């Protein structure tokens, strides 16, 4: 079985030494020590680091990741962790969908303002006026009196 020093596993995982030590402090990772006191890591530790990176990229907090990792000792079949992950993934997806709705509304608002500024004929001193009647945004325009 391969053993890696902290610099090697940092390079393989793309994480800093400090981040790896921090994950150890949190209990997400357990290093072994050489007789000289140097930290060493296994291939399994590298898998755990990559899993942490993946879960963080999906929006999981370190506390959520820790809770999922802790289930391993209580869940030999893996079913409990699987169900918890499914639940969490669905929650994260729902959060993303809500953010997407909010961003879509925000983008529509920005498009409306861009459209208004592009149609202003006399610079930026008045409403586009007559152009409002044919504007695709006339329903939301606070200036158009149709």
C-alpha positions as protocol buffer text, in pm:
chain_id: "A"
residue {
  index: 1
  type: UNK
  ca { x: 0 y: 0 z: 0 }
}
residue {
  index: 2
  type: UNK
  ca { x: 132 y: 344 z: -96 }
}
residue {
  index: 3
  type: UNK
  ca { x: 215 y: 594 z: 177 }
}
residue {
  index: 4
  type: UNK
  ca { x: 234 y: 964 z: 101 }
}
residue {
  index: 5
  type: UNK
  ca { x: 396 y: 1248 z: 291 }
}
residue {
  index: 6
  type: UNK
  ca { x: 189 y: 1563 z: 335 }
}
residue {
  index: 7
  type: UNK
  ca { x: 356 y: 1737 z: 39 }
}
residue {
  index: 8
  type: UNK
  ca { x: 284 y: 1445 z: -189 }
}
residue {
  index: 9
  type: UNK
  ca { x: -80 y: 1412 z: -91 }
}
residue {
  index: 10
  type: UNK
  ca { x: -122 y: 1789 z: -114 }
}
residue {
  index: 11
  type: UNK
  ca { x: 3 y: 1779 z: -472 }
}
residue {
  index: 12
  type: UNK
  ca { x: -214 y: 1478 z: -562 }
}
residue {
  index: 13
  type: UNK
  ca { x: -528 y: 1631 z: -409 }
}
residue {
  index: 14
  type: UNK
  ca { x: -466 y: 1991 z: -512 }
}
residue {
  index: 15
  type: UNK
  ca { x: -507 y: 2106 z: -151 }
}
residue {
  index: 16
  type: UNK
  ca { x: -268 y: 2305 z: 62 }
}
residue {
  index: 17
  type: UNK
  ca { x: -76 y: 2158 z: 354 }
}
residue {
  index: 18
  type: UNK
  ca { x: -277 y: 2385 z: 585 }
}
residue {
  index: 19
  type: UNK
  ca { x: -611 y: 2261 z: 450 }
}
residue {
  index: 20
  type: UNK
  ca { x: -508 y: 1899 z: 497 }
}
residue {
  index: 21
  type: UNK
  ca { x: -400 y: 1972 z: 855 }
}
residue {
  index: 22
  type: UNK
  ca { x: -731 y: 2154 z: 913 }
}
residue {
  index: 23
  type: UNK
  ca { x: -928 y: 1853 z: 790 }
}
residue {
  index: 24
  type: UNK
  ca { x: -727 y: 1644 z: 1037 }
}
residue {
  index: 25
  type: UNK
  ca { x: -815 y: 1887 z: 1318 }
}
residue {
  index: 26
  type: UNK
  ca { x: -1182 y: 1844 z: 1229 }
}
residue {
  index: 27
  type: UNK
  ca { x: -1149 y: 1465 z: 1228 }
}
residue {
  index: 28
  type: UNK
  ca { x: -1228 y: 1430 z: 857 }
}
residue {
  index: 29
  type: UNK
  ca { x: -889 y: 1272 z: 797 }
}
residue {
  index: 30
  type: UNK
  ca { x: -652 y: 1073 z: 1017 }
}
residue {
  index: 31
  type: UNK
  ca { x: -282 y: 1062 z: 938 }
}
residue {
  index: 32
  type: UNK
  ca { x: -36 y: 808 z: 1061 }
}
residue {
  index: 33
  type: UNK
  ca { x: 302 y: 913 z: 1191 }
}
residue {
  index: 34
  type: UNK
  ca { x: 644 y: 781 z: 1105 }
}
residue {
  index: 35
  type: UNK
  ca { x: 887 y: 709 z: 1387 }
}
residue {
  index: 36
  type: UNK
  ca { x: 1028 y: 1055 z: 1311 }
}
residue {
  index: 37
  type: UNK
  ca { x: 682 y: 1212 z: 1362 }
}
residue {
  index: 38
  type: UNK
  ca { x: 607 y: 1290 z: 997 }
}
residue {
  index: 39
  type: UNK
  ca { x: 249 y: 1259 z: 881 }
}
residue {
  index: 40
  type: UNK
  ca { x: 181 y: 990 z: 623 }
}
residue {
  index: 41
  type: UNK
  ca { x: -134 y: 918 z: 425 }
}
residue {
  index: 42
  type: UNK
  ca { x: -275 y: 622 z: 233 }
}
residue {
  index: 43
  type: UNK
  ca { x: -457 y: 584 z: -97 }
}
residue {
  index: 44
  type: UNK
  ca { x: -780 y: 570 z: 107 }
}
residue {
  index: 45
  type: UNK
  ca { x: -695 y: 910 z: 259 }
}
residue {
  index: 46
  type: UNK
  ca { x: -653 y: 1048 z: -92 }
}
residue {
  index: 47
  type: UNK
  ca { x: -999 y: 913 z: -180 }
}
residue {
  index: 48
  type: UNK
  ca { x: -1142 y: 1086 z: 128 }
}
residue {
  index: 49
  type: UNK
  ca { x: -976 y: 1415 z: 33 }
}
residue {
  index: 50
  type: UNK
  ca { x: -1114 y: 1395 z: -319 }
}
residue {
  index: 51
  type: UNK
  ca { x: -1458 y: 1317 z: -178 }
}
residue {
  index: 52
  type: UNK
  ca { x: -1438 y: 1620 z: 52 }
}
residue {
  index: 53
  type: UNK
  ca { x: -1344 y: 1838 z: -245 }
}
residue {
  index: 54
  type: UNK
  ca { x: -1635 y: 1698 z: -447 }
}
residue {
  index: 55
  type: UNK
  ca { x: -1890 y: 1747 z: -169 }
}
residue {
  index: 56
  type: UNK
  ca { x: -1768 y: 2100 z: -94 }
}
residue {
  index: 57
  type: UNK
  ca { x: -1800 y: 2177 z: -465 }
}
residue {
  index: 58
  type: UNK
  ca { x: -2163 y: 2066 z: -446 }
}
residue {
  index: 59
  type: UNK
  ca { x: -2229 y: 2306 z: -160 }
}
residue {
  index: 60
  type: UNK
  ca { x: -2189 y: 2078 z: 140 }
}
residue {
  index: 61
  type: UNK
  ca { x: -2051 y: 2233 z: 458 }
}
residue {
  index: 62
  type: UNK
  ca { x: -1768 y: 2065 z: 644 }
}
residue {
  index: 63
  type: UNK
  ca { x: -2012 y: 1982 z: 924 }
}
residue {
  index: 64
  type: UNK
  ca { x: -2241 y: 1805 z: 677 }
}
residue {
  index: 65
  type: UNK
  ca { x: -1944 y: 1617 z: 532 }
}
residue {
  index: 66
  type: UNK
  ca { x: -1826 y: 1521 z: 880 }
}
residue {
  index: 67
  type: UNK
  ca { x: -2172 y: 1385 z: 966 }
}
residue {
  index: 68
  type: UNK
  ca { x: -2179 y: 1175 z: 650 }
}
residue {
  index: 69
  type: UNK
  ca { x: -1829 y: 1041 z: 716 }
}
residue {
  index: 70
  type: UNK
  ca { x: -1917 y: 956 z: 1077 }
}
residue {
  index: 71
  type: UNK
  ca { x: -2206 y: 740 z: 957 }
}
residue {
  index: 72
  type: UNK
  ca { x: -1957 y: 492 z: 811 }
}
residue {
  index: 73
  type: UNK
  ca { x: -1886 y: 338 z: 1150 }
}
residue {
  index: 74
  type: UNK
  ca { x: -2259 y: 304 z: 1223 }
}
residue {
  index: 75
  type: UNK
  ca { x: -2364 y: 184 z: 879 }
}
residue {
  index: 76
  type: UNK
  ca { x: -2189 y: -124 z: 745 }
}
residue {
  index: 77
  type: UNK
  ca { x: -2434 y: -167 z: 458 }
}
residue {
  index: 78
  type: UNK
  ca { x: -2396 y: 194 z: 342 }
}
residue {
  index: 79
  type: UNK
  ca { x: -2774 y: 232 z: 309 }
}
residue {
  index: 80
  type: UNK
  ca { x: -2803 y: 496 z: 581 }
}
residue {
  index: 81
  type: UNK
  ca { x: -2531 y: 709 z: 418 }
}
residue {
  index: 82
  type: UNK
  ca { x: -2686 y: 657 z: 76 }
}
residue {
  index: 83
  type: UNK
  ca { x: -3025 y: 777 z: 201 }
}
residue {
  index: 84
  type: UNK
  ca { x: -2871 y: 1074 z: 379 }
}
residue {
  index: 85
  type: UNK
  ca { x: -2675 y: 1170 z: 67 }
}
residue {
  index: 86
  type: UNK
  ca { x: -2987 y: 1143 z: -148 }
}
residue {
  index: 87
  type: UNK
  ca { x: -3172 y: 1369 z: 95 }
}
residue {
  index: 88
  type: UNK
  ca { x: -2887 y: 1621 z: 100 }
}
residue {
  index: 89
  type: UNK
  ca { x: -2843 y: 1617 z: -280 }
}
residue {
  index: 90
  type: UNK
  ca { x: -3216 y: 1685 z: -321 }
}
residue {
  index: 91
  type: UNK
  ca { x: -3195 y: 1974 z: -72 }
}
residue {
  index: 92
  type: UNK
  ca { x: -2897 y: 2121 z: -260 }
}
residue {
  index: 93
  type: UNK
  ca { x: -3081 y: 2085 z: -591 }
}
residue {
  index: 94
  type: UNK
  ca { x: -3385 y: 2263 z: -448 }
}
residue {
  index: 95
  type: UNK
  ca { x: -3161 y: 2545 z: -321 }
}
residue {
  index: 96
  type: UNK
  ca { x: -3007 y: 2576 z: -670 }
}
residue {
  index: 97
  type: UNK
  ca { x: -3349 y: 2587 z: -834 }
}
residue {
  index: 98
  type: UNK
  ca { x: -3455 y: 2870 z: -601 }
}
residue {
  index: 99
  type: UNK
  ca { x: -3136 y: 3062 z: -677 }
}
residue {
  index: 100
  type: UNK
  ca { x: -3194 y: 3002 z: -1048 }
}
residue {
  index: 101
  type: UNK
  ca { x: -3546 y: 3151 z: -1024 }
}
residue {
  index: 102
  type: UNK
  ca { x: -3409 y: 3451 z: -842 }
}
residue {
  index: 103
  type: UNK
  ca { x: -3130 y: 3496 z: -1096 }
}
residue {
  index: 104
  type: UNK
  ca { x: -3374 y: 3467 z: -1385 }
}
residue {
  index: 105
  type: UNK
  ca { x: -3588 y: 3747 z: -1239 }
}
residue {
  index: 106
  type: UNK
  ca { x: -3277 y: 3955 z: -1182 }
}
residue {
  index: 107
  type: UNK
  ca { x: -3159 y: 3897 z: -1540 }
}
residue {
  index: 108
  type: UNK
  ca { x: -3503 y: 3996 z: -1676 }
}
residue {
  index: 109
  type: UNK
  ca { x: -3484 y: 4318 z: -1477 }
}
residue {
  index: 110
  type: UNK
  ca { x: -3135 y: 4393 z: -1611 }
}
residue {
  index: 111
  type: UNK
  ca { x: -3250 y: 4323 z: -1969 }
}
residue {
  index: 112
  type: UNK
  ca { x: -3539 y: 4564 z: -1923 }
}
residue {
  index: 113
  type: UNK
  ca { x: -3305 y: 4839 z: -1806 }
}
residue {
  index: 114
  type: UNK
  ca { x: -3064 y: 4771 z: -2092 }
}
residue {
  index: 115
  type: UNK
  ca { x: -3353 y: 4788 z: -2339 }
}
residue {
  index: 116
  type: UNK
  ca { x: -3474 y: 5121 z: -2193 }
}
residue {
  index: 117
  type: UNK
  ca { x: -3129 y: 5275 z: -2208 }
}
residue {
  index: 118
  type: UNK
  ca { x: -3071 y: 5158 z: -2565 }
}
residue {
  index: 119
  type: UNK
  ca { x: -3402 y: 5313 z: -2680 }
}
residue {
  index: 120
  type: UNK
  ca { x: -3348 y: 5653 z: -2516 }
}
residue {
  index: 121
  type: UNK
  ca { x: -3319 y: 5889 z: -2817 }
}
residue {
  index: 122
  type: UNK
  ca { x: -3195 y: 6200 z: -2642 }
}
residue {
  index: 123
  type: UNK
  ca { x: -2922 y: 6044 z: -2438 }
}
residue {
  index: 124
  type: UNK
  ca { x: -3034 y: 5981 z: -2085 }
}
residue {
  index: 125
  type: UNK
  ca { x: -3263 y: 6274 z: -2017 }
}
residue {
  index: 126
  type: UNK
  ca { x: -3611 y: 6125 z: -2067 }
}
residue {
  index: 127
  type: UNK
  ca { x: -3822 y: 5815 z: -2117 }
}
residue {
  index: 128
  type: UNK
  ca { x: -3817 y: 5671 z: -2471 }
}
residue {
  index: 129
  type: UNK
  ca { x: -4176 y: 5799 z: -2499 }
}
residue {
  index: 130
  type: UNK
  ca { x: -4359 y: 5683 z: -2812 }
}
residue {
  index: 131
  type: UNK
  ca { x: -4136 y: 5378 z: -2839 }
}
residue {
  index: 132
  type: UNK
  ca { x: -4292 y: 5242 z: -2519 }
}
residue {
  index: 133
  type: UNK
  ca { x: -4613 y: 5137 z: -2695 }
}
residue {
  index: 134
  type: UNK
  ca { x: -4424 y: 4877 z: -2898 }
}
residue {
  index: 135
  type: UNK
  ca { x: -4186 y: 4775 z: -2625 }
}
residue {
  index: 136
  type: UNK
  ca { x: -4183 y: 4411 z: -2514 }
}
residue {
  index: 137
  type: UNK
  ca { x: -4143 y: 4536 z: -2155 }
}
residue {
  index: 138
  type: UNK
  ca { x: -4440 y: 4777 z: -2153 }
}
residue {
  index: 139
  type: UNK
  ca { x: -4629 y: 4565 z: -1900 }
}
residue {
  index: 140
  type: UNK
  ca { x: -4360 y: 4620 z: -1639 }
}
residue {
  index: 141
  type: UNK
  ca { x: -4267 y: 4976 z: -1735 }
}
residue {
  index: 142
  type: UNK
  ca { x: -4348 y: 5228 z: -1463 }
}
residue {
  index: 143
  type: UNK
  ca { x: -4348 y: 5512 z: -1719 }
}
residue {
  index: 144
  type: UNK
  ca { x: -4574 y: 5375 z: -1995 }
}
residue {
  index: 145
  type: UNK
  ca { x: -4933 y: 5491 z: -1966 }
}
residue {
  index: 146
  type: UNK
  ca { x: -5112 y: 5279 z: -2227 }
}
